[in-house]
């Protein structure tokens, strides 16, 4: 199997993890752990795991002038990305948040053209729009977008989340072309810990650890190990072979996998609308992930 095929497979696996995370994390928040405290748990756990990983990676030294880029990646990829999403979700509806979140590939496409000077290809634009259509239908079908007293602010914060993720992909692309992922990911999460600590400390101190069931500890472990540590690591390694635009489109698979998992758990039902949505998403992914010459 080629490196590119492995990268595409890895990006698909990450989307599957995120799709499962919707169900798993929901059991934890806010009953046992408040959102910001959960983010802090994720960042602490992932930071420890990434530092342990250092012992198994190549012995590279980061040039001092690259640390501002690492700090920026941490700010956009960990702090702003996660904090703005959870805060935005508390103000607006999950449906609105889901629809806005999948605008990330469009933002990545625009920023890649401006900052990385990538050519905007018609095939990729068409693929992004077709995938966006399929995802939006899947999210919106049969559901109402509830009103909220602060929905405008909530929707804006979720858009900030999508945009910050897009900026993160652009920033990290240059790092991953220079260093092995093991070399700098620990620093991204270490700085992320510094950024998130002031916002999450009070909620973290309020956690009643003794009241949390064992099953919920397993859920927390899944989110730390898979949704945070493994997902970020695989994404970085996939970026060695894929452009940010290509990698970002896999966000369209998240609601699809979430739906498939819900159907398998008999919490949802399969129908023609879901099948059409899935078809549109896969057509969009196919168009965006087709390799052109010159090679990515």
TAVEN-V235155 format. One record per run of one state. SS is the DSSP state (H for helix, E for strand, C for the rest). FROM is the first residue (numbers start at 1). TO is the last residue. If there is no record, write none. Layout:
BEGIN
SS/FROM/TO
SS/FROM/TO
END
This chain:
BEGIN
C/1/2
H/3/26
C/27/34
H/35/56
C/57/63
H/64/91
C/92/93
H/94/101
C/102/103
H/104/115
C/116/121
H/122/140
C/141/150
H/151/176
C/177/180
H/181/205
C/206/208
H/209/211
C/212/213
H/214/238
C/239/243
H/244/264
C/265/271
H/272/289
C/290/296
END
